């Protein structure tokens, strides 16, 4: 399977995209999107920052970033919401 940049690099670029889209809480929203795309918890994300992002993960995250940047509500983008 093809791999891409590290999660650290993808996170930095993605955070900038959300900021450019004027998302109110970009770091928090990105954390939830990465959890969804990677299947990792928040703590596991921190441990995996230097691991390569798989093609599947990159495609999933890209789709979520595009939808959120277009103004779609976060809970629709990630597909679930806790109450």
Steps between C-alpha positions, in 0.01 A plus 500: 500500500624847418586720794514876522649757731511459876201582716697793641532656151142420401372642828685830452374543143146399593490738796597785271220405259242509778630835623482638145137381487429703819409194708453615861683213673728358231734297724215324679309430180811369329567267792154348457543471123838330539352261758235407246739471204769305685292295743731615779410661831639839592779343707587259219516793258770667708707181500459463123592854391809384312335200334412516132140566401353223285322574175165399653550729798611790278200463268257482793650803673510700176131435441414614853713814471337591171151453638574695819672778307184532289300565818349158565439448875774300674263234631396421141860498384619251762178299478418489871463719804496430872242655725 
